């Protein structure tokens, strides 16, 4: 067993202290319960900072950076983050089982990842990350069910298991993404982020079916691996896409997933299309066309918010169809803008969208008629899939196309006016998809498409 595996196992043991929160909550007074749940982590942090400076225990728990200062800063930071979450769990409404699950996802995920690295020589980062996600998912399920059982004083789950599997998988994918982007010393940030993310999903109280969760995991991971293997997405970009696609399947439905995966697939392929020619022109995507997490989020973050809003629409009193058109408009924008840029950039004679003067290829805000046509086709593809998947009528289908074209135009206008000065490319992409979402939802209301779509089963 390597030192990394032993250290990860020791962190699992420390993480098990989170079970004190459900054991104390509801049985003791709030003040005493908070003390019981929090003080053990505070004591561990104190010992890490001032009680262990060398020896076998220090070597077991120390990360490489800890040796310089002779302080176990990694363990102390993790313990203090857990203590803060324990306060939220016992005093401020964070469900205790969510706290336990968040800790379990991180510590067991780290252990699984380090175990894979130790057992497999020259392991591919994808395999190690898969180990983290699988281990984190299983640990998340155990954390939710175990925390609930300890809190209730029972031996088994008191509710359906399907939401637990969804929450655990989503939390593990989110944690794997953060783990791939951050340093090992950033475990406290990962722990806080994952637990708060799970808390937000719990508040949605999603009604999910086990079939959709399993299918969502399978197809999301499959397409994510294909994108990674074909080098159309980096590891971080692949994880971001998998997480977003999984949430789209479970919280929206298979039709929602079809729209998103079409954009990811066609967008990735278009980035690779005539890549060397684009590189010579200076307009090619970095990293050989493999899209990173920033690029994926810039194009799909608005869609994710729309999916979450759709899942919460019953509690906010707004028509679910409103968020569907926002989602479809944002994805149509992402598709239209990507094809417009990737195809249009191959042609000469681009003109600035604001003045129509000729500019060099690759100039921000420059358009070609070929690129505009490709963008229209891209928005039409998304609208066509939406029409088939959700049985949209002609008016509703045109609303999706219009949302995509409005968003594509917003991207060009921002590129010509603000990009490179006040905004970066990813910010422009985000604002463009936001514009497409607002246009899609607004036009749907204006023409009555939302009213006409109220009977459509949008959660197919």
N, C-alpha and C positions, 0 to 999 in steps of 0.2 A: 504494500500500500504506500503510495507516494505521499510526500508531505502535504501536497495540495488536497488530496483526498482526505487525509486525516484532519486537516484544518476545517474543511467543509463539513465533515462529520461532527466536529466539535461545535460548529455554529448551529447544526441541527439540534444538538443537545441544549444549547442556550435558547434557541427558538422555541423549544418545547415549554419554556416558562410561560409562553402566551396562553397556555391552557389554564393558568391561574385566573385569568380574566373571566371566562365563563363559569369557573368554579365559584368565584366570589360574587359575581353580579347576581342580584336578585335574592341572595341568601344573607348578605351582610348589608349594613348601612352603606349608602353611597360613598361616604368618606373612607370607611374601612375597606370597602371593596377596591377603591382606587389605590389605596396604600398596598393592599395585598397584590394587586396586579402590576403595580408600577415599581415598588421598592426593589424587588429582586433584579430587575433590569438595571436600576440605578446602582445597586451594589456591584453588579458585574462590571458596569462601566467604571466605577471607582477602583475596583481591583485591577482592571485593565490599564488604567492610567497611572496608578500609584502603588499597586501591590506586587506587580510582576514585572521585573526588569531584565531577567535573564533566566537561564535554566531550561529544563525540558518543557515546562508548561509554556514558557514564552516562545520557545521554538515551535511548539505545536500550534499556537494561536496566531503567531506573527505573520503578517504579510511582508513582502520585500521592503516596502517603505518604512515599516515599523522599526527596523533594525537601526536606522540612523539615529532616531530620537530615543531608542530603548523604551518605547511606549507602545502599547497595543491600541493604536488609534483606530484601526479597523474594527476591532471588537467593541471598543467604547462607542464609536459612532453608531454602529448597528444597534447596540443596547439602548442608547439614548433615543434613537428613532423609535424603537419598539416601546419604550416607556412613554413617549409622547402619544403613540397610537393607543396604548393601554388607557391613558387618561380619556381620550376620545371615546373609547369603548365603554368605559364605566361611568362617564359623566355627561357626554355630549351626543349620544345617539348612534354612534358607530356600532353596528351589530357585533356582538362579541365573536360570533362564528366567522364573520368577515375578517376581523382582526386576526384570528387564528389562521384562517386560510391564506391571508396575505403573507404572513410570516412563513407559512409552510411552503408556499409556491416558491419563494426566493431561496430559502435555505436548502430545501430538498432539490430544487432545480440546479443550484450550484453544485451540490453533491453529485447529482446524476451527470452533469457536464464534466466535472473533474474525473469521475469514474470512467467515462467514455474515453477521455484523453489518456488516462493511465493504462487502459486495457488495449487500446488500438494505436499502433504506431502510425505516425504521420497522418493523424485523423484530419479529414476535411472539416473546415469550420461548419459546414452545413450539418454534418453528422453530430458534432459536438452540440450545436444549437438544438438539433432535434432531441438529443438526450435531455437537455435542459427543459424543453417544452413538454416532453412526455413525462419526465419526472415531476415537473412542476404541476402538470395537470392532475396526475394521480394524487400528489400531495395536497393540492387545492381541494379535491373532492373529499379526501380524508379530513382536511382541516375544517371544512364546512360541516360535514356530518359529525365529526368528533367534537367540535366546539358546540354544536347544537345539542348533542347528546349529553355532554358534561353540564351545559347550562340547564337542561331539562331533567337531568338525573335519570336518563333512560339509556338503554343499550342499543337502540337502533334509530334510524331516521324517522322523524315525525311527519314529514311531508314528501312530495314527489322528488325524485332524484334528478329528473331531467334539467331543471333550472340550475341545480348544483353543478352538473357536468358542463353546462354552458358557461357558467361563471368561472369555473376552474380553468377551462380551456382558454377562455378569453383573457383571464388574468395571466396565465402562463405564457401565452403568445405576446402579450404586452410586456411582461417581464423579460422575455427572451429578446425582444426588440431593444429595450433599454439596456440590457446587459451587453448587447452587441455594439451599442453606440457609446457606452460610458466605460470608465476605468473600473477596475476591481474595487478601488477604494470608495467608489460611489454607491456601494450597497445601501447605505442609509437613504439616499435619494430614491433608489429603485424601490426599496421597501415602502416608503411613504407614498410614492406615485402609484404603485400597484394596488396598495390597500385602498387608497382614495378612489382609484378607478373602479375597483370592485364595489365599493360603497355606492358609487353613482349608478352602476348597473343594477345593484340590489334595489335601489330606490325606484327603478323603472318597473320592478316586479313583472318581468316579462313572462308571458304564457308561452312556453316553448315545448315542442314535441321532441322526444328522443331521436326519432328518425331524422328530423331536420338538423339536429345538433351533429349527429354522426355523419350524415351526408355532407353537411357544411364543412366539417373538419376534413373529410376525405377529399372533396373536390378542391377546397381552398389550398390544402397542402400539396395536392397533385399539381395544380396549375402553378403554384408557387415554385415547386421544384423544377418544373419545365422551364419557367422563366429564368431561374438561377442557372440551370444547366445550359440553356441557350445563351446565357450571358446578356439577356435583355434587362436584368435587374441585379443589383448587388445583393449581398446577404441582407443588409438592412432594408433595402428596397423590397426584397422578396418578403421579409417578415412583415413589413408594413402592409403590403398588398394582401398577404394571407389574413392578417388580423381584420382588415377592412372588409375583405370578401366574406370572412366567417360571420362578422356582425351583420353584413347585408343579408346573408342567407337566413340567419336565425331570427333577427329582428324584423326583417322585411319579408323575404321569401325568395323562392328560386328565380322569379322574374327579376327582382332587384339585383340578384347576383349576376344574372345573365347580362344586364346592362353594364355592370362594373367590370366583369371579366372580359367583355368584348373590348372595352376601352383599354384595359391593361394589355390584352393580347395584341390587338391591332396597333396600339401605340408603341409597344415594345418592338414589334416587327418594323414599323415605319422608321424607328430610330436607327435600325440596322440597315435600312434600305439605302443602297449606294453610299455607304458610310464613308468610304475613302474620298469620294467626290466632295462630300460635305466637309470632311476634315480639311481638304485642300482649300476650300472656300472659307474656312474658319467658322462654320456654323454647326459643326457636329457636336452632339452631346459628349460630355467628358466621360472618362472611364470606358472607352470603346462602346459607347451607347448604352451601357448598363445603367439603368435609372436607380438612384439612391433613395433613401427614405424621405429626404427633403423634397425631392421632385414628386414622389408618389403622394406625399401628404399635401403638397401645394395643389395638386390636381384633384385630390379625393377627400380632403378634410371637410369641405362643405357637404359633400355627399354623405359622409359619416354623420355629421350633425343632423342632416335631414332624416337619416334612418333612425337615429336616436329620438328625434322629435316625433317621428311617425309612431314609434313604439310607445311614446308618452302621450300621444294625442288624445287618448281617452280621458286622461286626468286633467288636461289643459283646456278641454272643451272646444278644440278646433277640428275641422274636417281632416281625416287622415289623407284624403286625396290632395289636399293643399301641399303636404310635405312630399307626396309622391311626385308632383309636378316640379317642386323645387329640386328634388333628387335627380329626376330625369333631365331637367334643364342644366344642372351642373355637370352631369356626366356627358351630355351632348356637347356642352362647351368644351370640356376637356378633350373629347374626341375631335371636334372641329378644329380647335386650336392646334392640337398636336399634328394632325394631318396637314393643316394649312402651312405650318412651319416646316415640317419634314419634307413635304412634297414641293411646296412653293419655293423653298430655298434652293432647289436644284435648277431653277430657271433664271435667266438673265432678265434685266429690265425691270426690277422691282421699283415701286413708287411709294413714297411716304404717304400714309393714309390720311394725314391732315392737310397736306398741300398738293399731293399728287406729283411732286417733283421726283425725277429719277434719282435713285441713290444706289450705293453699292449693296450687293447681296449680303445678307446678314445684319443690315442696319435695323436697329430696334424700331418697330412700328412700320416696317416696309412690307408691302403686300404685292403679290402677283395674281393675275387672273387665274392662273393654274392653281395656285395655293387656295384662293377663295373658293374655287370650284371643288377642290378636295375637301375643304372645310364643310361646304354644304353637303357633300356626299357623306362625310363623317357624321354630321348631325342627323342626316336622314337615316343612316344605318341604325343609330341609337333609337330614333323615333320609330322606325319600322319594327325593331325587336320589341319595343314597349307596346306597340299596337298589337302585335301577335300575342305577347305574353299576357296582356291585360285587357285584350279585346277593346282597345280604344277606338273611338270613332274618328272620322276625318278631322274634325275640329280639334279634338284633344291631341291627335298626332301632330297636327301643324303647330300646336302650342309648344310641343317639345322641340320641334325643329327651330321655331322662332327663338326659343330660349337659348338654344345652342348658338345661333347666329348672333344674337345680341351679346352673349358672353364673348364670342370670338372677336367681335368688333370692339368690345371694351378692352380686350387684351391688346389689340393693335393700337388703339388710342392711347392707352397707358404707356405702351412701348414707345410711342412717338413723342410723348410729352414728359413722362416722369421716370421711366426706366433708365437706370444708370446715374440718375441724380438723386431722387428721393426714394426710389424703389429698386429692389433687385428683381431678378427674373422670377424667382419663386413667389415673391410677394405679388407680382403682376399676375401670375397664374392663379394664385388664390383669389385675388380680387375679381379676376375674370370669371372664375367658376361661381363666385358669389353673385356676380351680376347675372349670370345665366340662371342661377337658382331663383333670384328675385324676379327676373323677367318671366321665367316659367310659371312660378306661382301667381304672379300678378296678372299675367295674361289669362291664366286658367280661371281666375276669379272674374276678370273683365268679360270674357266670352261665355261664362257659365259652364266651363269645362269641369270645374270642381263639382258643381251641382249635378251635372250629368254623370259624373264618375262615382258618385256616392254608392252606387250599387255594385261597382266593380270590385271583385275580390282581390284587393291590392296585396294581400299577404299570401299569394299563391306559392 
